[in-house]
Amino acid sequence: MLRAVRSRAVVVPLRRPIVAGIGEFDRWPLVLVDVETSDGVVGSSYIAPYRAAAMPAIVAELRDLSDVWAGRPLAPADAFAEFGKDLNVVGIAGLSMITRSALDMALWDALAKSAGLPLVSLLGGTIGPLATYNSNGLWRHKVDTLAAEARELRDEGGFGAMKLRLGDPDLRKDLAAVEAVRDGVGTDVNVMVDFNQALGYGDAVRRCHELDERGLYWFEEPIAYDNVEGYARLAGKVRTPLQWGENFYGPRDLFTYLRGGAVPYAMADLMRIGGVSGWLQASGLAAAAGTQLSSHLYPEIAAHLLRVTPTAHWLEWVDWAHPVLEDPCLPVEGTVTPSNRPGIGVTWDEKAVRKYTVAT
């Protein structure tokens, strides 16, 4: 049974600052969650809400949901459904889904630890490597730094794929950025590009046409993620596949967009999709639609889930939580493999957690 829940807010330094359409960050906020069972098992997870100012509201909601499930069985699927009912009156997307996801992942970690199994094994899968791209750099900063940075990203884990952020108001700067990355790593490395919803539909048509012959792997979120009709029209105008990014709030939200049928790639963010429970539902929807599903952030947890995803595509690797992780997952020859320890494999470096903790 669930005995206690603890949540802590930390703000950690980023090895490479983020410069994108979503903003500029040199530090990264995380909410760490630990659930303890009556048997003394501790399950852990974390979420990254982008804005540090949002953490007090998330911590408060975590306390509320913890009270709801205190003294009840360690049953993540039941808890996920119950939390959805409890939060319906205030809305089930946004902070409600973020909080629900954080607890869900910690409960699944505790359940897998109680069973003495890695999460992937508990879910019926096997441990093995996953195709992974490096997403730790190539932001929208000075073009003259991109070639050297691309080489660093390739070499720090033997990567054959990486992500570049585009969407500058000046088309020429986007074209120069792509050329710089190719100068750095050549044509043998897959380059995904992410616009972070920076463009209007008309500009996206022009921009994607200009980039269409550059050998890029996908165009991620060139326009607002919820412009379903716009994506359908844009997909018919470009050759490079579109990637519907990470902004789906829950499996039903994903289903709404998959029904359009025009976008071959989708991406799930564990904080938004509903944690492990939400991911499992979403992966079934993606499989039914024939849509290849990639992960967004949270590589430690996503590695387990992609191994049981029928249309698993790419794992996104970032090291943004590493400052507070005792044993972070690391890439080997461009792949990431789920932890073989019971649970998810997330363990805190408590000294670092104390150093980076902030008040909520």
Disulfide bonds with the S-S distance in Angstrom:
none
